Amino acid sequence: MFETKKITIKALPTASRRTRNRIREHGPSFEVMRVDTWPERGGVCWMLGTPLGMATGERAWFGWIPQRECEVCE
């Protein structure tokens, strides 16, 4: 079973508009919930989710982002 990992990311200059929008709208702090390889979507993709809400215990957003379009910040 995959354990979620908290990361902070930023879009690379070559990132798609979709990726830039998702990070702007929901990020930059996410939890990596799953990692898959999708050749048609550019290779390795992360299923990212916003951190669980303290009050609700739910995520505000989750979805797939191509790993090659992002940089993990320290």
C-alpha positions in Angstrom: 0.0 0.0 0.0 1.2 3.5 -0.9 1.7 6.0 1.9 0.9 9.6 1.1 3.9 11.9 1.0 3.6 15.7 1.4 5.3 17.8 -1.2 5.4 21.4 -2.3 5.7 21.9 -6.0 6.0 24.6 -8.7 5.2 24.3 -12.4 8.2 24.3 -14.7 8.2 27.0 -17.5 7.4 24.2 -20.0 4.4 22.9 -18.0 1.0 22.7 -19.7 -1.6 25.4 -18.9 -3.7 22.7 -17.1 -0.8 21.9 -14.7 -0.1 25.6 -14.0 -3.8 26.2 -13.3 -4.1 23.2 -10.9 -1.1 24.4 -8.9 -2.3 28.0 -8.9 -5.9 27.0 -7.9 -5.1 24.3 -5.3 -1.4 24.4 -4.4 1.4 24.5 -4.0 1.2 22.0 -1.1 -0.1 18.6 -2.0 0.0 15.0 -0.9 1.2 12.4 -3.4 -1.5 9.7 -3.2 -0.4 7.5 -6.0 2.2 7.2 -8.7 1.5 5.7 -12.2 3.1 5.6 -15.6 0.9 6.8 -18.4 2.8 7.1 -21.7 0.0 9.0 -23.3 0.1 11.6 -20.6 3.9 12.1 -20.7 5.2 9.3 -18.6 5.1 9.3 -14.8 2.1 11.0 -13.3 1.3 11.8 -9.7 -2.2 11.6 -8.2 -2.0 14.7 -6.0 -4.5 15.7 -3.4 -4.9 18.8 -1.3 -4.2 18.1 2.4 -7.1 16.7 4.4 -9.3 19.4 5.9 -9.0 19.6 9.7 -12.8 20.0 10.2 -14.1 17.8 7.4 -11.4 15.2 7.0 -11.9 15.5 3.2 -9.8 16.8 0.3 -10.8 19.9 -1.5 -9.2 18.6 -4.8 -7.3 15.6 -6.2 -6.2 14.8 -9.7 -3.4 13.6 -11.9 -0.4 15.8 -12.7 2.6 14.8 -15.0 5.7 14.7 -12.9 7.9 16.0 -15.7 5.9 19.3 -15.6 6.8 20.0 -11.9 9.7 20.8 -9.7 9.6 19.7 -6.0 10.5 22.6 -3.8 12.4 22.0 -0.5 
